[in-house]
Amino acid sequence: MTQNLAELLRLLLVADLRRASELPRLVERCVAGVAGGVSAVQLRWKDAAGHELLEALAVLQRAVPVPVFVNDRGDVAIAGRAAGVHLGPEDVPVAVMRRAAPAGFVIGASVGNVTEAAASLAADYWGIGPVRHTETKADAGPALSYSGVQELTARANGRPVVIIGGVRPEDARWARATLGAGVAVSSGVLGAPDPEAAARRYCA
């Protein structure tokens, strides 16, 4: 499973949604990203009501042929039969989510320091970052740089890792070559004039 999950997380596209009216364009750009090599999509809509997020999840799942994860909301992810959930330090603890999750449900955790690493040992994969400052996620912690990312990856005990936060195509090459890790990207693909071409650059 670990190897399959690592391949699944080769290029994770974080799809940020702020209002329902943005969904058609977001889905269109996600489809283009998948055409360029995106291997999974994570839906992140911080202020949505549960039913809104569930509806957006269903639309995205119908549109893309890759697994879809939900950010923060494990209840919505389970109800919508998503591939899994990605949890931050302020969300339901990973160990609690593990007890509620059905078989095969993937749980990811954000890890930005050793304390968060220790709290995420029940997760299937870690999202380590931010690598550098990012405008996409205002509450991201301080930039870790490559050395900080390597230090935390060493604590992952073989579980798959994706690096996140201001990730550039050259970071993807470094992550794969040095850590055997995938990358999670948002604006680098979705904010590009051509999301398909941008995704290809991360996969090169």
Summary of the structure (lengths in Angstrom):
residues: 204
radius of gyration: 15.4
end to end distance: 24.7
largest distance: 42.0
contacts: 692
relative contact order: 0.17
helix: 43%
strand: 18%
